Amino acid sequence: MNEKRNSGLMFRFAKFFIPFLLGVGVIAIVGFLLSESLRIKYFPLITGYFFPPLGKESIIPAGVVTGIDPLIMALSIAFVDIVVALFLVWNYDLAKKIPFVGKFIMKVEKVGEKSSNKYSWIKPLRFIGIVLFVMVPFQGSGGLVGFIVGRLIGMKSWNTFLAISTGSITVCLLIAYFADAILSVFVKNFLIGVMILIIVIMVIVMILIYKNSKKKKKQ
């Protein structure tokens, strides 16, 4: 009995700490493989991803602009989402007891349960819906929120994990190489680069205005 109990406790500890060790370990290895000049930019950018309102749409382009390879920057941010989703697969109920994280999880759950329209478009699409949800920036749609929404619509944990991984990798690559393309245009033709940047900013502002107007109507 004691042996089974001890092995069970060890398994629980392993499921709790493995995502942290995996995340910190891989990011540390990638960081130290970069040159010193890039390393001092890489670590703060990855850390910044954990603090709203910074997200994929700002962290990844910032990394690309500072000289970090688009593929490295994209996969690093996607990896953070994947590790967060893995932690939740194994520790969702326990995560609710973690300060700040637990309150955020319960807040998202309550919003999802009260507002049937908020995530209604995802439910019929299920796997594809979660992929698309994670791919849309500007709405806190990373690994944490994506996993909570997956639970709210009744998806199995590992299916949600795969959907988050697919969506995060796809959108991070798109953002990274789009940022790289704009940077290349800036280098070749500054005026065209400025025009493209203005158009992108206008689109972002329009999306934010639309979201704010929807919130005000609901209130």
Biotite code that builds the C-alpha atoms (Angstrom):
import biotite.structure as struc

atoms = struc.array([
    struc.Atom([0.000, 0.000, 0.000], chain_id="A", res_id=1, res_name="MET", atom_name="CA", element="C"),
    struc.Atom([2.783, 2.431, 0.964], chain_id="A", res_id=2, res_name="ASN", atom_name="CA", element="C"),
    struc.Atom([4.682, 1.661, -2.212], chain_id="A", res_id=3, res_name="GLU", atom_name="CA", element="C"),
    struc.Atom([1.608, 2.353, -4.351], chain_id="A", res_id=4, res_name="LYS", atom_name="CA", element="C"),
    struc.Atom([0.912, 5.549, -2.431], chain_id="A", res_id=5, res_name="ARG", atom_name="CA", element="C"),
    struc.Atom([4.521, 6.731, -2.789], chain_id="A", res_id=6, res_name="ASN", atom_name="CA", element="C"),
    struc.Atom([4.598, 5.928, -6.497], chain_id="A", res_id=7, res_name="SER", atom_name="CA", element="C"),
    struc.Atom([1.294, 7.798, -6.918], chain_id="A", res_id=8, res_name="GLY", atom_name="CA", element="C"),
    struc.Atom([2.681, 10.865, -5.149], chain_id="A", res_id=9, res_name="LEU", atom_name="CA", element="C"),
    struc.Atom([5.857, 10.749, -7.238], chain_id="A", res_id=10, res_name="MET", atom_name="CA", element="C"),
    struc.Atom([3.773, 10.545, -10.395], chain_id="A", res_id=11, res_name="PHE", atom_name="CA", element="C"),
    struc.Atom([1.759, 13.601, -9.313], chain_id="A", res_id=12, res_name="ARG", atom_name="CA", element="C"),
    struc.Atom([4.938, 15.550, -8.526], chain_id="A", res_id=13, res_name="PHE", atom_name="CA", element="C"),
    struc.Atom([6.376, 14.527, -11.887], chain_id="A", res_id=14, res_name="ALA", atom_name="CA", element="C"),
    struc.Atom([3.272, 15.723, -13.776], chain_id="A", res_id=15, res_name="LYS", atom_name="CA", element="C"),
    struc.Atom([3.440, 19.042, -11.911], chain_id="A", res_id=16, res_name="PHE", atom_name="CA", element="C"),
    struc.Atom([7.152, 19.766, -12.403], chain_id="A", res_id=17, res_name="PHE", atom_name="CA", element="C"),
    struc.Atom([7.913, 18.205, -15.816], chain_id="A", res_id=18, res_name="ILE", atom_name="CA", element="C"),
    struc.Atom([6.209, 21.014, -17.825], chain_id="A", res_id=19, res_name="PRO", atom_name="CA", element="C"),
    struc.Atom([8.157, 23.662, -15.849], chain_id="A", res_id=20, res_name="PHE", atom_name="CA", element="C"),
    struc.Atom([11.477, 21.833, -16.225], chain_id="A", res_id=21, res_name="LEU", atom_name="CA", element="C"),
    struc.Atom([10.804, 21.143, -19.897], chain_id="A", res_id=22, res_name="LEU", atom_name="CA", element="C"),
    struc.Atom([9.862, 24.759, -20.589], chain_id="A", res_id=23, res_name="GLY", atom_name="CA", element="C"),
    struc.Atom([12.745, 26.371, -18.697], chain_id="A", res_id=24, res_name="VAL", atom_name="CA", element="C"),
    struc.Atom([15.233, 23.779, -19.963], chain_id="A", res_id=25, res_name="GLY", atom_name="CA", element="C"),
    struc.Atom([14.427, 24.103, -23.661], chain_id="A", res_id=26, res_name="VAL", atom_name="CA", element="C"),
    struc.Atom([14.211, 27.927, -23.587], chain_id="A", res_id=27, res_name="ILE", atom_name="CA", element="C"),
    struc.Atom([17.517, 28.079, -21.666], chain_id="A", res_id=28, res_name="ALA", atom_name="CA", element="C"),
    struc.Atom([19.257, 25.778, -24.180], chain_id="A", res_id=29, res_name="ILE", atom_name="CA", element="C"),
    struc.Atom([17.964, 27.771, -27.157], chain_id="A", res_id=30, res_name="VAL", atom_name="CA", element="C"),
    struc.Atom([18.960, 31.046, -25.502], chain_id="A", res_id=31, res_name="GLY", atom_name="CA", element="C"),
    struc.Atom([22.501, 29.942, -24.725], chain_id="A", res_id=32, res_name="PHE", atom_name="CA", element="C"),
    struc.Atom([22.965, 28.637, -28.271], chain_id="A", res_id=33, res_name="LEU", atom_name="CA", element="C"),
    struc.Atom([22.396, 32.185, -29.520], chain_id="A", res_id=34, res_name="LEU", atom_name="CA", element="C"),
    struc.Atom([25.148, 34.772, -29.601], chain_id="A", res_id=35, res_name="SER", atom_name="CA", element="C"),
    struc.Atom([25.559, 36.906, -26.482], chain_id="A", res_id=36, res_name="GLU", atom_name="CA", element="C"),
    struc.Atom([24.113, 39.988, -28.202], chain_id="A", res_id=37, res_name="SER", atom_name="CA", element="C"),
    struc.Atom([20.941, 38.077, -29.183], chain_id="A", res_id=38, res_name="LEU", atom_name="CA", element="C"),
    struc.Atom([20.711, 36.199, -25.874], chain_id="A", res_id=39, res_name="ARG", atom_name="CA", element="C"),
    struc.Atom([20.274, 39.387, -23.835], chain_id="A", res_id=40, res_name="ILE", atom_name="CA", element="C"),
    struc.Atom([17.288, 40.248, -26.064], chain_id="A", res_id=41, res_name="LYS", atom_name="CA", element="C"),
    struc.Atom([15.849, 36.728, -26.307], chain_id="A", res_id=42, res_name="TYR", atom_name="CA", element="C"),
    struc.Atom([15.295, 36.005, -22.596], chain_id="A", res_id=43, res_name="PHE", atom_name="CA", element="C"),
    struc.Atom([13.480, 39.305, -21.777], chain_id="A", res_id=44, res_name="PRO", atom_name="CA", element="C"),
    struc.Atom([11.219, 38.837, -24.823], chain_id="A", res_id=45, res_name="LEU", atom_name="CA", element="C"),
    struc.Atom([10.229, 35.288, -23.814], chain_id="A", res_id=46, res_name="ILE", atom_name="CA", element="C"),
    struc.Atom([9.641, 36.484, -20.240], chain_id="A", res_id=47, res_name="THR", atom_name="CA", element="C"),
    struc.Atom([7.557, 39.401, -21.523], chain_id="A", res_id=48, res_name="GLY", atom_name="CA", element="C"),
    struc.Atom([5.136, 36.976, -23.184], chain_id="A", res_id=49, res_name="TYR", atom_name="CA", element="C"),
    struc.Atom([3.848, 36.014, -19.734], chain_id="A", res_id=50, res_name="PHE", atom_name="CA", element="C"),
    struc.Atom([2.780, 39.593, -18.933], chain_id="A", res_id=51, res_name="PHE", atom_name="CA", element="C"),
    struc.Atom([-0.338, 41.056, -20.643], chain_id="A", res_id=52, res_name="PRO", atom_name="CA", element="C"),
    struc.Atom([-0.985, 43.014, -22.753], chain_id="A", res_id=53, res_name="PRO", atom_name="CA", element="C"),
    struc.Atom([2.110, 41.743, -24.562], chain_id="A", res_id=54, res_name="LEU", atom_name="CA", element="C"),
    struc.Atom([1.308, 38.841, -26.883], chain_id="A", res_id=55, res_name="GLY", atom_name="CA", element="C"),
    struc.Atom([2.445, 36.969, -29.986], chain_id="A", res_id=56, res_name="LYS", atom_name="CA", element="C"),
    struc.Atom([1.602, 39.912, -32.233], chain_id="A", res_id=57, res_name="GLU", atom_name="CA", element="C"),
    struc.Atom([4.081, 42.167, -30.386], chain_id="A", res_id=58, res_name="SER", atom_name="CA", element="C"),
    struc.Atom([6.733, 39.835, -28.898], chain_id="A", res_id=59, res_name="ILE", atom_name="CA", element="C"),
    struc.Atom([7.524, 37.900, -32.098], chain_id="A", res_id=60, res_name="ILE", atom_name="CA", element="C"),
    struc.Atom([7.985, 40.962, -34.381], chain_id="A", res_id=61, res_name="PRO", atom_name="CA", element="C"),
    struc.Atom([10.107, 42.596, -31.659], chain_id="A", res_id=62, res_name="ALA", atom_name="CA", element="C"),
    struc.Atom([12.379, 39.545, -31.659], chain_id="A", res_id=63, res_name="GLY", atom_name="CA", element="C"),
    struc.Atom([12.633, 39.476, -35.452], chain_id="A", res_id=64, res_name="VAL", atom_name="CA", element="C"),
    struc.Atom([13.425, 43.208, -35.603], chain_id="A", res_id=65, res_name="VAL", atom_name="CA", element="C"),
    struc.Atom([16.230, 42.798, -33.033], chain_id="A", res_id=66, res_name="THR", atom_name="CA", element="C"),
    struc.Atom([17.868, 40.149, -35.241], chain_id="A", res_id=67, res_name="GLY", atom_name="CA", element="C"),
    struc.Atom([16.610, 36.835, -33.817], chain_id="A", res_id=68, res_name="ILE", atom_name="CA", element="C"),
    struc.Atom([15.871, 34.247, -36.510], chain_id="A", res_id=69, res_name="ASP", atom_name="CA", element="C"),
    struc.Atom([12.101, 34.193, -37.313], chain_id="A", res_id=70, res_name="PRO", atom_name="CA", element="C"),
    struc.Atom([11.920, 30.403, -36.975], chain_id="A", res_id=71, res_name="LEU", atom_name="CA", element="C"),
    struc.Atom([13.581, 30.441, -33.538], chain_id="A", res_id=72, res_name="ILE", atom_name="CA", element="C"),
    struc.Atom([11.368, 33.279, -32.320], chain_id="A", res_id=73, res_name="MET", atom_name="CA", element="C"),
    struc.Atom([8.166, 31.684, -33.630], chain_id="A", res_id=74, res_name="ALA", atom_name="CA", element="C"),
    struc.Atom([8.823, 28.202, -32.278], chain_id="A", res_id=75, res_name="LEU", atom_name="CA", element="C"),
    struc.Atom([9.961, 29.568, -28.899], chain_id="A", res_id=76, res_name="SER", atom_name="CA", element="C"),
    struc.Atom([6.688, 31.433, -28.320], chain_id="A", res_id=77, res_name="ILE", atom_name="CA", element="C"),
    struc.Atom([4.649, 28.500, -29.650], chain_id="A", res_id=78, res_name="ALA", atom_name="CA", element="C"),
    struc.Atom([6.574, 26.217, -27.286], chain_id="A", res_id=79, res_name="PHE", atom_name="CA", element="C"),
    struc.Atom([5.481, 28.352, -24.320], chain_id="A", res_id=80, res_name="VAL", atom_name="CA", element="C"),
    struc.Atom([1.814, 27.836, -25.297], chain_id="A", res_id=81, res_name="ASP", atom_name="CA", element="C"),
    struc.Atom([2.416, 24.098, -25.742], chain_id="A", res_id=82, res_name="ILE", atom_name="CA", element="C"),
    struc.Atom([4.069, 23.732, -22.327], chain_id="A", res_id=83, res_name="VAL", atom_name="CA", element="C"),
    struc.Atom([1.243, 25.687, -20.656], chain_id="A", res_id=84, res_name="VAL", atom_name="CA", element="C"),
    struc.Atom([-1.310, 23.409, -22.345], chain_id="A", res_id=85, res_name="ALA", atom_name="CA", element="C"),
    struc.Atom([0.632, 20.315, -21.234], chain_id="A", res_id=86, res_name="LEU", atom_name="CA", element="C"),
    struc.Atom([0.657, 21.572, -17.637], chain_id="A", res_id=87, res_name="PHE", atom_name="CA", element="C"),
    struc.Atom([-3.126, 22.057, -17.769], chain_id="A", res_id=88, res_name="LEU", atom_name="CA", element="C"),
    struc.Atom([-3.719, 18.594, -19.259], chain_id="A", res_id=89, res_name="VAL", atom_name="CA", element="C"),
    struc.Atom([-2.080, 17.101, -16.168], chain_id="A", res_id=90, res_name="TRP", atom_name="CA", element="C"),
    struc.Atom([-2.917, 19.697, -13.507], chain_id="A", res_id=91, res_name="ASN", atom_name="CA", element="C"),
    struc.Atom([-6.074, 21.627, -14.438], chain_id="A", res_id=92, res_name="TYR", atom_name="CA", element="C"),
    struc.Atom([-7.850, 21.258, -11.088], chain_id="A", res_id=93, res_name="ASP", atom_name="CA", element="C"),
    struc.Atom([-4.630, 21.953, -9.207], chain_id="A", res_id=94, res_name="LEU", atom_name="CA", element="C"),
    struc.Atom([-3.973, 25.046, -11.340], chain_id="A", res_id=95, res_name="ALA", atom_name="CA", element="C"),
    struc.Atom([-7.190, 26.575, -9.969], chain_id="A", res_id=96, res_name="LYS", atom_name="CA", element="C"),
    struc.Atom([-5.553, 26.671, -6.540], chain_id="A", res_id=97, res_name="LYS", atom_name="CA", element="C"),
    struc.Atom([-2.465, 28.560, -7.752], chain_id="A", res_id=98, res_name="ILE", atom_name="CA", element="C"),
    struc.Atom([-2.602, 32.295, -6.811], chain_id="A", res_id=99, res_name="PRO", atom_name="CA", element="C"),
    struc.Atom([-3.505, 34.629, -9.705], chain_id="A", res_id=100, res_name="PHE", atom_name="CA", element="C"),
    struc.Atom([-3.629, 31.741, -12.232], chain_id="A", res_id=101, res_name="VAL", atom_name="CA", element="C"),
    struc.Atom([-6.526, 30.105, -10.390], chain_id="A", res_id=102, res_name="GLY", atom_name="CA", element="C"),
    struc.Atom([-8.517, 33.349, -10.240], chain_id="A", res_id=103, res_name="LYS", atom_name="CA", element="C"),
    struc.Atom([-7.933, 33.937, -13.962], chain_id="A", res_id=104, res_name="PHE", atom_name="CA", element="C"),
    struc.Atom([-9.071, 30.395, -14.869], chain_id="A", res_id=105, res_name="ILE", atom_name="CA", element="C"),
    struc.Atom([-12.268, 30.729, -12.832], chain_id="A", res_id=106, res_name="MET", atom_name="CA", element="C"),
    struc.Atom([-12.941, 34.174, -14.323], chain_id="A", res_id=107, res_name="LYS", atom_name="CA", element="C"),
    struc.Atom([-12.675, 32.826, -17.896], chain_id="A", res_id=108, res_name="VAL", atom_name="CA", element="C"),
    struc.Atom([-14.868, 29.859, -16.970], chain_id="A", res_id=109, res_name="GLU", atom_name="CA", element="C"),
    struc.Atom([-17.564, 32.155, -15.534], chain_id="A", res_id=110, res_name="LYS", atom_name="CA", element="C"),
    struc.Atom([-17.474, 34.420, -18.600], chain_id="A", res_id=111, res_name="VAL", atom_name="CA", element="C"),
    struc.Atom([-17.789, 31.390, -20.881], chain_id="A", res_id=112, res_name="GLY", atom_name="CA", element="C"),
    struc.Atom([-20.672, 29.927, -18.881], chain_id="A", res_id=113, res_name="GLU", atom_name="CA", element="C"),
    struc.Atom([-22.594, 33.213, -18.604], chain_id="A", res_id=114, res_name="LYS", atom_name="CA", element="C"),
    struc.Atom([-22.020, 34.440, -22.151], chain_id="A", res_id=115, res_name="SER", atom_name="CA", element="C"),
    struc.Atom([-23.230, 31.711, -24.482], chain_id="A", res_id=116, res_name="SER", atom_name="CA", element="C"),
    struc.Atom([-22.350, 33.816, -27.546], chain_id="A", res_id=117, res_name="ASN", atom_name="CA", element="C"),
    struc.Atom([-18.713, 34.417, -26.604], chain_id="A", res_id=118, res_name="LYS", atom_name="CA", element="C"),
    struc.Atom([-17.420, 30.976, -27.617], chain_id="A", res_id=119, res_name="TYR", atom_name="CA", element="C"),
    struc.Atom([-20.506, 29.646, -29.424], chain_id="A", res_id=120, res_name="SER", atom_name="CA", element="C"),
    struc.Atom([-18.812, 29.731, -32.829], chain_id="A", res_id=121, res_name="TRP", atom_name="CA", element="C"),
    struc.Atom([-16.092, 27.344, -31.582], chain_id="A", res_id=122, res_name="ILE", atom_name="CA", element="C"),
    struc.Atom([-18.374, 24.551, -30.335], chain_id="A", res_id=123, res_name="LYS", atom_name="CA", element="C"),
    struc.Atom([-19.632, 23.204, -33.714], chain_id="A", res_id=124, res_name="PRO", atom_name="CA", element="C"),
    struc.Atom([-16.097, 23.341, -35.144], chain_id="A", res_id=125, res_name="LEU", atom_name="CA", element="C"),
    struc.Atom([-14.527, 21.735, -32.054], chain_id="A", res_id=126, res_name="ARG", atom_name="CA", element="C"),
    struc.Atom([-10.874, 20.877, -32.942], chain_id="A", res_id=127, res_name="PHE", atom_name="CA", element="C"),
    struc.Atom([-10.714, 23.335, -35.860], chain_id="A", res_id=128, res_name="ILE", atom_name="CA", element="C"),
    struc.Atom([-12.487, 25.924, -33.705], chain_id="A", res_id=129, res_name="GLY", atom_name="CA", element="C"),
    struc.Atom([-9.805, 25.781, -31.010], chain_id="A", res_id=130, res_name="ILE", atom_name="CA", element="C"),
    struc.Atom([-7.075, 25.931, -33.691], chain_id="A", res_id=131, res_name="VAL", atom_name="CA", element="C"),
    struc.Atom([-8.664, 29.074, -35.158], chain_id="A", res_id=132, res_name="LEU", atom_name="CA", element="C"),
    struc.Atom([-9.265, 30.577, -31.703], chain_id="A", res_id=133, res_name="PHE", atom_name="CA", element="C"),
    struc.Atom([-5.587, 30.206, -30.780], chain_id="A", res_id=134, res_name="VAL", atom_name="CA", element="C"),
    struc.Atom([-4.577, 31.605, -34.185], chain_id="A", res_id=135, res_name="MET", atom_name="CA", element="C"),
    struc.Atom([-6.518, 34.859, -33.684], chain_id="A", res_id=136, res_name="VAL", atom_name="CA", element="C"),
    struc.Atom([-4.361, 37.345, -31.732], chain_id="A", res_id=137, res_name="PRO", atom_name="CA", element="C"),
    struc.Atom([-5.517, 40.388, -29.721], chain_id="A", res_id=138, res_name="PHE", atom_name="CA", element="C"),
    struc.Atom([-7.934, 38.415, -27.485], chain_id="A", res_id=139, res_name="GLN", atom_name="CA", element="C"),
    struc.Atom([-5.791, 36.577, -24.955], chain_id="A", res_id=140, res_name="GLY", atom_name="CA", element="C"),
    struc.Atom([-6.062, 33.413, -27.012], chain_id="A", res_id=141, res_name="SER", atom_name="CA", element="C"),
    struc.Atom([-2.897, 31.608, -25.921], chain_id="A", res_id=142, res_name="GLY", atom_name="CA", element="C"),
    struc.Atom([-2.464, 28.147, -24.453], chain_id="A", res_id=143, res_name="GLY", atom_name="CA", element="C"),
    struc.Atom([-4.161, 28.937, -21.122], chain_id="A", res_id=144, res_name="LEU", atom_name="CA", element="C"),
    struc.Atom([-7.383, 30.467, -22.468], chain_id="A", res_id=145, res_name="VAL", atom_name="CA", element="C"),
    struc.Atom([-7.468, 28.010, -25.380], chain_id="A", res_id=146, res_name="GLY", atom_name="CA", element="C"),
    struc.Atom([-7.391, 25.071, -22.979], chain_id="A", res_id=147, res_name="PHE", atom_name="CA", element="C"),
    struc.Atom([-10.142, 26.544, -20.765], chain_id="A", res_id=148, res_name="ILE", atom_name="CA", element="C"),
    struc.Atom([-12.360, 27.128, -23.812], chain_id="A", res_id=149, res_name="VAL", atom_name="CA", element="C"),
    struc.Atom([-11.704, 23.549, -24.934], chain_id="A", res_id=150, res_name="GLY", atom_name="CA", element="C"),
    struc.Atom([-12.998, 22.302, -21.594], chain_id="A", res_id=151, res_name="ARG", atom_name="CA", element="C"),
    struc.Atom([-16.028, 24.603, -21.751], chain_id="A", res_id=152, res_name="LEU", atom_name="CA", element="C"),
    struc.Atom([-17.124, 23.140, -25.100], chain_id="A", res_id=153, res_name="ILE", atom_name="CA", element="C"),
    struc.Atom([-16.576, 19.572, -23.880], chain_id="A", res_id=154, res_name="GLY", atom_name="CA", element="C"),
    struc.Atom([-13.404, 18.607, -25.760], chain_id="A", res_id=155, res_name="MET", atom_name="CA", element="C"),
    struc.Atom([-11.066, 15.941, -24.408], chain_id="A", res_id=156, res_name="LYS", atom_name="CA", element="C"),
    struc.Atom([-7.879, 17.311, -22.834], chain_id="A", res_id=157, res_name="SER", atom_name="CA", element="C"),
    struc.Atom([-5.422, 15.749, -25.279], chain_id="A", res_id=158, res_name="TRP", atom_name="CA", element="C"),
    struc.Atom([-7.497, 16.825, -28.305], chain_id="A", res_id=159, res_name="ASN", atom_name="CA", element="C"),
    struc.Atom([-7.453, 20.378, -26.934], chain_id="A", res_id=160, res_name="THR", atom_name="CA", element="C"),
    struc.Atom([-3.689, 20.103, -26.398], chain_id="A", res_id=161, res_name="PHE", atom_name="CA", element="C"),
    struc.Atom([-3.161, 19.048, -30.038], chain_id="A", res_id=162, res_name="LEU", atom_name="CA", element="C"),
    struc.Atom([-5.424, 21.849, -31.283], chain_id="A", res_id=163, res_name="ALA", atom_name="CA", element="C"),
    struc.Atom([-3.549, 24.457, -29.217], chain_id="A", res_id=164, res_name="ILE", atom_name="CA", element="C"),
    struc.Atom([-0.194, 23.139, -30.449], chain_id="A", res_id=165, res_name="SER", atom_name="CA", element="C"),
    struc.Atom([-1.343, 23.241, -34.092], chain_id="A", res_id=166, res_name="THR", atom_name="CA", element="C"),
    struc.Atom([-2.857, 26.711, -33.823], chain_id="A", res_id=167, res_name="GLY", atom_name="CA", element="C"),
    struc.Atom([0.027, 28.219, -31.885], chain_id="A", res_id=168, res_name="SER", atom_name="CA", element="C"),
    struc.Atom([2.768, 26.893, -34.177], chain_id="A", res_id=169, res_name="ILE", atom_name="CA", element="C"),
    struc.Atom([0.861, 28.030, -37.278], chain_id="A", res_id=170, res_name="THR", atom_name="CA", element="C"),
    struc.Atom([0.106, 31.568, -36.094], chain_id="A", res_id=171, res_name="VAL", atom_name="CA", element="C"),
    struc.Atom([3.584, 32.102, -34.620], chain_id="A", res_id=172, res_name="CYS", atom_name="CA", element="C"),
    struc.Atom([5.214, 31.121, -37.917], chain_id="A", res_id=173, res_name="LEU", atom_name="CA", element="C"),
    struc.Atom([2.854, 33.397, -39.871], chain_id="A", res_id=174, res_name="LEU", atom_name="CA", element="C"),
    struc.Atom([3.553, 36.371, -37.592], chain_id="A", res_id=175, res_name="ILE", atom_name="CA", element="C"),
    struc.Atom([7.327, 35.781, -37.593], chain_id="A", res_id=176, res_name="ALA", atom_name="CA", element="C"),
    struc.Atom([7.711, 35.504, -41.356], chain_id="A", res_id=177, res_name="TYR", atom_name="CA", element="C"),
    struc.Atom([5.279, 38.362, -41.991], chain_id="A", res_id=178, res_name="PHE", atom_name="CA", element="C"),
    struc.Atom([7.389, 40.549, -39.688], chain_id="A", res_id=179, res_name="ALA", atom_name="CA", element="C"),
    struc.Atom([10.541, 39.356, -41.462], chain_id="A", res_id=180, res_name="ASP", atom_name="CA", element="C"),
    struc.Atom([9.014, 40.190, -44.861], chain_id="A", res_id=181, res_name="ALA", atom_name="CA", element="C"),
    struc.Atom([8.077, 43.715, -43.730], chain_id="A", res_id=182, res_name="ILE", atom_name="CA", element="C"),
    struc.Atom([11.585, 44.199, -42.334], chain_id="A", res_id=183, res_name="LEU", atom_name="CA", element="C"),
    struc.Atom([13.056, 43.134, -45.692], chain_id="A", res_id=184, res_name="SER", atom_name="CA", element="C"),
    struc.Atom([10.833, 45.636, -47.500], chain_id="A", res_id=185, res_name="VAL", atom_name="CA", element="C"),
    struc.Atom([11.972, 48.384, -45.098], chain_id="A", res_id=186, res_name="PHE", atom_name="CA", element="C"),
    struc.Atom([15.582, 47.626, -45.921], chain_id="A", res_id=187, res_name="VAL", atom_name="CA", element="C"),
    struc.Atom([14.974, 47.675, -49.697], chain_id="A", res_id=188, res_name="LYS", atom_name="CA", element="C"),
    struc.Atom([12.375, 50.453, -49.904], chain_id="A", res_id=189, res_name="ASN", atom_name="CA", element="C"),
    struc.Atom([11.705, 52.523, -46.799], chain_id="A", res_id=190, res_name="PHE", atom_name="CA", element="C"),
    struc.Atom([8.633, 54.339, -48.198], chain_id="A", res_id=191, res_name="LEU", atom_name="CA", element="C"),
    struc.Atom([6.802, 51.117, -49.178], chain_id="A", res_id=192, res_name="ILE", atom_name="CA", element="C"),
    struc.Atom([7.721, 49.634, -45.804], chain_id="A", res_id=193, res_name="GLY", atom_name="CA", element="C"),
    struc.Atom([6.202, 52.625, -43.985], chain_id="A", res_id=194, res_name="VAL", atom_name="CA", element="C"),
    struc.Atom([3.008, 52.355, -46.059], chain_id="A", res_id=195, res_name="MET", atom_name="CA", element="C"),
    struc.Atom([2.629, 48.642, -45.240], chain_id="A", res_id=196, res_name="ILE", atom_name="CA", element="C"),
    struc.Atom([3.267, 49.342, -41.557], chain_id="A", res_id=197, res_name="LEU", atom_name="CA", element="C"),
    struc.Atom([0.617, 52.084, -41.518], chain_id="A", res_id=198, res_name="ILE", atom_name="CA", element="C"),
    struc.Atom([-1.916, 49.713, -43.122], chain_id="A", res_id=199, res_name="ILE", atom_name="CA", element="C"),
    struc.Atom([-1.140, 47.010, -40.527], chain_id="A", res_id=200, res_name="VAL", atom_name="CA", element="C"),
    struc.Atom([-1.503, 49.516, -37.657], chain_id="A", res_id=201, res_name="ILE", atom_name="CA", element="C"),
    struc.Atom([-4.821, 50.744, -39.081], chain_id="A", res_id=202, res_name="MET", atom_name="CA", element="C"),
    struc.Atom([-6.146, 47.171, -39.277], chain_id="A", res_id=203, res_name="VAL", atom_name="CA", element="C"),
    struc.Atom([-5.090, 46.518, -35.654], chain_id="A", res_id=204, res_name="ILE", atom_name="CA", element="C"),
    struc.Atom([-6.730, 49.763, -34.480], chain_id="A", res_id=205, res_name="VAL", atom_name="CA", element="C"),
    struc.Atom([-9.950, 48.903, -36.346], chain_id="A", res_id=206, res_name="MET", atom_name="CA", element="C"),
    struc.Atom([-10.029, 45.451, -34.704], chain_id="A", res_id=207, res_name="ILE", atom_name="CA", element="C"),
    struc.Atom([-9.527, 46.990, -31.254], chain_id="A", res_id=208, res_name="LEU", atom_name="CA", element="C"),
    struc.Atom([-12.235, 49.615, -31.874], chain_id="A", res_id=209, res_name="ILE", atom_name="CA", element="C"),
    struc.Atom([-14.632, 46.888, -33.034], chain_id="A", res_id=210, res_name="TYR", atom_name="CA", element="C"),
    struc.Atom([-13.922, 44.813, -29.921], chain_id="A", res_id=211, res_name="LYS", atom_name="CA", element="C"),
    struc.Atom([-14.430, 47.812, -27.606], chain_id="A", res_id=212, res_name="ASN", atom_name="CA", element="C"),
    struc.Atom([-17.716, 48.723, -29.312], chain_id="A", res_id=213, res_name="SER", atom_name="CA", element="C"),
    struc.Atom([-18.989, 45.153, -28.833], chain_id="A", res_id=214, res_name="LYS", atom_name="CA", element="C"),
    struc.Atom([-18.079, 45.283, -25.125], chain_id="A", res_id=215, res_name="LYS", atom_name="CA", element="C"),
    struc.Atom([-19.910, 48.595, -24.685], chain_id="A", res_id=216, res_name="LYS", atom_name="CA", element="C"),
    struc.Atom([-23.045, 47.219, -26.377], chain_id="A", res_id=217, res_name="LYS", atom_name="CA", element="C"),
    struc.Atom([-23.056, 44.235, -24.016], chain_id="A", res_id=218, res_name="LYS", atom_name="CA", element="C"),
    struc.Atom([-22.748, 46.548, -21.015], chain_id="A", res_id=219, res_name="GLN", atom_name="CA", element="C"),
])
